[in-house]
Amino acid sequence: MLGAMLAAMALLVLAFLLAPMAAIIPLSLSPTEVMRFPPDGLSLRWYRELLSSDRWLLAGRNSLMVALATTALATSLGTLAALGLTLGRFRGKAVVIAALSLPIITPSIVTAAAMFLAFSMVGLAGTFVGLVLAHTVVAVPFVLIAVLAALKGFDMTLLRAAAASGAAPHVAFLRIIVPLIAPGIFTGAVFAFATSFDEFIITLFIAGPAQYTLPRQIYASVREFLSPTICAAAVLLFLCSALLLALTEWARGRSQ
């Protein structure tokens, strides 16, 4: 009984949080340039404009390229860091984990300002590489936490058995560790992709004119001209987030 009540309360809170976002769906289907709720009719006009606009397509391509590069780098670094923290024997592990997790709890504006100052000194501000590195900083903690959770159930005797059988460390890593913690790695990669794809404040500080991403394009469009195209882009981002959430739940189910 108590579990059912808690589940109902959670669903009510979720509905309360998602209700404002749901309003953009009918607005994105408005047949006119004037956003009116409820709309006068239904039309895919703004989705067609979104998918045919050079500015929006360029922003989408930039977001995808940066997110994929960030995911690859953050997943590699986060997995190796989690493995080192799990297998290594040294004092202060909790302090190291807390330090690596700081980007999650640090306000984005503070992180963005610090990165802009540091990257400007080495010529990385306004570059694709700089943007990927900036996104990686905030994405690595998500991978680290997910992989650390997966490694808690890992049987370390398997590594000793592999070493006794003459397997090299990299072979044991690829053939034993990676397959067993793959759900955790996949979950961390999904979170890294979502973090990079939706990141706005750090992008606003670090990205140059050639690195317009979807969140930055939405912000610029709101300032220039409020159009239902923005709602269409927001709906697509919302659907992308829902898909990533479903993939994360699928990976969690596979790990159980």
Rosetta blueprint (number, residue, H / E / L):
1 M L
2 L H
3 G H
4 A H
5 M H
6 L H
7 A H
8 A H
9 M H
10 A H
11 L H
12 L H
13 V H
14 L H
15 A H
16 F H
17 L H
18 L H
19 A H
20 P H
21 M H
22 A H
23 A L
24 I H
25 I H
26 P H
27 L H
28 S H
29 L L
30 S L
31 P L
32 T L
33 E L
34 V L
35 M L
36 R L
37 F L
38 P L
39 P L
40 D L
41 G L
42 L L
43 S L
44 L L
45 R H
46 W H
47 Y H
48 R H
49 E H
50 L H
51 L H
52 S H
53 S L
54 D H
55 R H
56 W H
57 L H
58 L H
59 A H
60 G H
61 R H
62 N H
63 S H
64 L H
65 M H
66 V H
67 A H
68 L H
69 A H
70 T H
71 T H
72 A H
73 L H
74 A H
75 T H
76 S H
77 L H
78 G H
79 T H
80 L H
81 A H
82 A H
83 L H
84 G H
85 L H
86 T H
87 L H
88 G L
89 R L
90 F L
91 R L
92 G L
93 K H
94 A H
95 V H
96 V H
97 I H
98 A H
99 A H
100 L H
101 S L
102 L H
103 P H
104 I H
105 I H
106 T L
107 P L
108 S H
109 I H
110 V H
111 T H
112 A H
113 A H
114 A H
115 M H
116 F H
117 L H
118 A H
119 F H
120 S H
121 M H
122 V H
123 G L
124 L L
125 A L
126 G L
127 T L
128 F H
129 V H
130 G H
131 L H
132 V H
133 L H
134 A H
135 H H
136 T H
137 V H
138 V H
139 A H
140 V H
141 P H
142 F H
143 V H
144 L H
145 I H
146 A H
147 V H
148 L H
149 A H
150 A H
151 L H
152 K L
153 G L
154 F L
155 D L
156 M L
157 T H
158 L H
159 L H
160 R H
161 A H
162 A H
163 A H
164 A H
165 S L
166 G L
167 A L
168 A L
169 P H
170 H H
171 V H
172 A H
173 F H
174 L H
175 R H
176 I H
177 I H
178 V H
179 P H
180 L H
181 I H
182 A H
183 P H
184 G H
185 I H
186 F H
187 T H
188 G H
189 A H
190 V H
191 F H
192 A H
193 F H
194 A H
195 T H
196 S H
197 F H
198 D H
199 E L
200 F L
201 I H
202 I H
203 T H
204 L H
205 F H
206 I H
207 A L
208 G L
209 P L
210 A L
211 Q L
212 Y L
213 T L
214 L H
215 P H
216 R H
217 Q H
218 I H
219 Y H
220 A H
221 S H
222 V H
223 R H
224 E H
225 F L
226 L L
227 S L
228 P H
229 T H
230 I H
231 C H
232 A H
233 A H
234 A H
235 V H
236 L H
237 L H
238 F H
239 L H
240 C H
241 S H
242 A H
243 L H
244 L H
245 L H
246 A H
247 L H
248 T H
249 E H
250 W H
251 A H
252 R H
253 G H
254 R H
255 S H
256 Q L
